[in-house]
Amino acid sequence: MILRAPEYSDLDLLFSLENDPQQWITSNTRAPFSRAALKQFIVRSAQYDIFALRQQRFVIELGDEGKEAAIGFVDLTDFSPEHHRAEVGILLLPGYRGQGYGKKALQLLETYARDVLSLQNLYAFVPADNIASRRLFETAEFDNVGLLSDWFFFGGVYRDAHFFQKNSRDFWPCREKRVLLHTQSRQRTRCVSSVG
């Protein structure tokens, strides 16, 4: 499995998943996207980075070279470089759910968030009635830190949401001891061996 940037060849997948009204509960979307708008999204994603757009979408891709299959998306949204955090969203095609692909995609996303963006926190808002998504984040070792009442309003109904969080202390590979590094105006946490 790899995470990669969206390409024009992903337009049909993007069109299908973004225009599924059942997925709109966790987004601010209330109307379908046109193919032209989605093409523009792909272009903007290629032209600007996460620091400019405050979001980054990755295509989740399986397979060997020449036999690749895009199976969904994983996103970082509401990216805050000032506070070293971002919201996580994930959406897989129905035929690929419940098989461990979501967990693997989240692990790859955590590596990117840690190694490239130096993020301290990843978080997600999950509808209380979305049992599969709740299990995914629990399996991926996100902490369920609270229940938010009436968080989502969709289809004329308010719905509660679970707030999941994973702090960098949970996804840095070394947990023994940490030191805070100051490099110019940025702060990063680095693991240091406690041996010796």
C-alpha positions in Angstrom: 0.0 0.0 0.0 1.1 3.5 -0.7 -0.4 7.0 -0.2 0.0 9.3 -3.2 -1.2 12.6 -4.6 -4.5 12.6 -6.6 -4.2 12.4 -10.3 -6.6 12.9 -13.2 -7.0 9.1 -13.4 -8.7 9.3 -9.9 -11.5 11.6 -11.1 -14.1 8.8 -11.3 -13.3 7.6 -7.8 -13.3 11.1 -6.5 -16.6 11.9 -8.2 -18.2 8.8 -6.8 -17.1 9.2 -3.2 -17.5 12.9 -2.9 -21.0 12.8 -4.4 -22.3 10.1 -2.1 -24.8 11.9 0.2 -24.2 9.3 3.0 -20.6 10.7 3.3 -21.7 14.3 3.7 -22.5 14.0 7.4 -18.9 14.6 8.4 -18.1 17.3 5.8 -19.5 20.7 5.1 -20.8 19.4 1.8 -24.5 19.7 1.0 -24.4 19.6 -2.8 -22.8 17.4 -5.4 -19.5 18.4 -7.0 -19.1 18.7 -10.7 -16.3 16.9 -12.6 -14.9 20.3 -13.5 -14.7 21.4 -9.8 -13.0 18.1 -8.9 -10.5 18.5 -11.7 -9.7 21.9 -10.3 -9.2 20.4 -6.9 -6.7 18.0 -8.4 -4.8 20.8 -10.1 -4.7 22.9 -6.9 -3.5 19.9 -4.9 -0.6 19.6 -7.4 0.2 23.4 -7.4 0.0 24.1 -3.7 1.2 22.3 -0.6 -0.5 21.7 2.7 0.9 24.9 4.1 -1.0 26.9 1.4 -4.2 24.9 1.3 -4.3 23.8 5.0 -5.3 20.4 3.8 -3.8 17.4 2.0 -5.6 14.5 0.3 -3.9 11.2 -0.4 -5.1 8.4 -2.6 -4.8 5.0 -0.9 -3.4 2.7 -3.5 -2.9 -1.1 -3.5 -1.0 -3.3 -5.9 2.2 -3.8 -7.7 3.5 -1.5 -10.5 1.2 -1.8 -13.5 -1.6 -3.4 -11.4 -2.4 -0.5 -9.0 -5.9 0.1 -7.7 -7.1 3.2 -5.9 -9.3 2.1 -3.0 -10.1 5.4 -1.2 -8.7 8.5 0.3 -7.2 9.7 3.5 -7.0 13.4 4.3 -5.4 15.9 6.6 -7.7 18.9 7.0 -7.8 21.9 9.3 -4.0 21.7 9.3 -2.5 24.1 11.8 1.3 24.5 11.5 1.1 27.0 14.4 -0.3 24.3 16.8 1.2 21.3 15.0 -2.1 19.5 14.5 -4.5 18.3 11.8 -7.8 16.6 11.5 -7.9 13.1 9.9 -10.5 11.8 7.5 -10.6 8.5 5.7 -13.0 7.0 3.2 -12.6 3.6 1.5 -14.6 2.0 -1.2 -17.2 -0.4 0.3 -15.5 -3.5 -1.0 -12.2 -2.7 0.9 -13.7 -1.9 4.3 -13.1 -4.1 7.3 -10.0 -5.7 5.9 -7.2 -3.7 7.7 -6.6 -1.3 4.8 -7.9 1.7 6.8 -5.6 0.9 9.7 -2.6 0.6 7.4 -3.5 3.9 5.6 -3.7 5.6 9.0 -0.3 4.3 10.0 1.2 5.6 6.7 -0.5 9.0 7.3 0.9 9.1 10.9 4.4 8.5 9.5 4.0 11.4 7.1 2.5 13.6 9.8 5.4 12.8 12.1 8.4 12.7 9.8 7.4 15.4 7.3 5.1 17.8 9.1 6.3 17.3 12.7 2.8 17.2 14.0 2.0 16.9 17.7 -1.7 15.9 17.3 -3.9 14.1 14.9 -7.7 14.0 15.6 -11.0 12.9 14.1 -14.7 13.5 14.7 -16.6 10.3 14.2 -20.4 10.1 14.3 -21.5 8.0 17.3 -23.6 5.7 15.1 -20.6 4.9 12.8 -19.5 1.8 14.6 -17.0 0.7 11.8 -15.2 4.1 11.9 -15.1 4.1 15.6 -13.5 0.6 15.6 -11.0 1.7 13.0 -9.7 4.6 15.1 -9.7 2.5 18.2 -7.7 -0.2 16.4 -5.3 2.4 15.1 -4.7 3.4 18.8 -6.4 6.8 18.7 -7.8 7.7 22.2 -11.5 8.3 22.4 -11.3 11.4 24.5 -14.9 12.5 24.6 -18.4 12.5 23.3 -19.7 15.8 21.7 -23.5 16.2 21.9 -25.4 17.2 18.7 -22.1 17.8 16.8 -23.3 16.9 13.3 -26.6 18.1 11.8 -27.6 16.1 8.8 -30.9 15.1 7.3 -32.8 17.2 9.8 -31.3 15.3 12.8 -28.5 16.2 15.2 -26.0 13.4 15.9 -23.4 13.0 18.6 -19.7 12.5 17.7 -16.8 10.8 19.3 -13.6 12.9 19.4 -10.6 10.7 18.8 -7.0 12.0 19.3 -3.6 10.6 18.8 -0.8 12.6 20.4 2.8 12.4 19.0 3.8 10.6 22.2 1.6 7.8 20.8 2.9 7.7 17.3 6.6 8.5 17.6 8.4 5.2 17.2 10.5 5.5 20.4 8.6 6.1 23.7 11.4 5.8 26.3 12.5 9.4 26.6 11.9 12.6 24.6 13.7 15.8 24.3 12.4 19.0 22.8 14.5 20.4 20.1 14.5 24.1 19.1 15.4 24.6 15.4 15.0 28.2 14.4 11.4 29.0 15.2 10.1 25.4 15.1 9.8 22.9 17.9 10.1 19.1 17.4 10.1 16.2 19.7 12.8 13.6 19.2 13.3 10.2 21.0 16.5 9.7 22.8 17.6 6.3 24.1 17.4 6.0 27.8 20.3 3.5 27.8 23.6 4.7 29.3 
